[in-house]
Amino acid sequence: MAYIDLGPPRKEYKASTLYRLFALIEKGLNYLDNTNFPHGLGGGVINDRTLRGSALVDWDVPLSKLKWVEFSIPLILPAEQVNTTSTTGKDLGGYFAWNPNAYRDSGKWFLEASIAISNEEGTAICILKGSQEWGQVETQETKLTLVRSESIAMPPGPENLWIVLKTSNSSYAASLGAARLIFIPGI
């Protein structure tokens, strides 16, 4: 099937002409293949395996080819912000069953959290924890502030990960409004 060319516009269309145009469009959409695109397609948009007459095959389009710049995985989204004066850390949960085999694309991981401290002389610290501490963010801001870590190394094997909130000084309460993992593919 050649690409759809409806020709120049007419002043008036008869019902039979409209029917032929709609039938041509229907055929073009129902039998979509490489010949529908006379100027070709870029590999970042769609690849040859996609146009086999069937739906996308698993893993045909890598995450890095999608227009999404980053993927967010919420860990903690409490209805009310969580506070603690613990200097050793309060386990907040947000249990994430990490499995490196579930993420096929290369990319970088970041911890991001909305945190605050009741007095700027202290520091609020949010930690991504599992068998060890995998990443953390901190702030001395007294209003909830969205803080993103540097790139973090995720565990080499499967394990549960969760969020821990602590303060540098038990006289000042640390607060958390949300915490998430951010994945940016292909960087």
ABEGO torsion letter per residue (X at the ends): XBBBBAEBBBABBBAAAAAAAAAAAAAAAABBBAAABAAEBBAAABBAAAAAGBBBBBGABBAAABABABBBBBABBBABBBBBABAAEBBAEGBBBBBAAABABBEBBBBBBBBBBABAABBBBBBBBBABBABBBBBABABBBBBBBBBBBBBABBBBBBBBBBBABAABBBBBABBBBBBBBGX
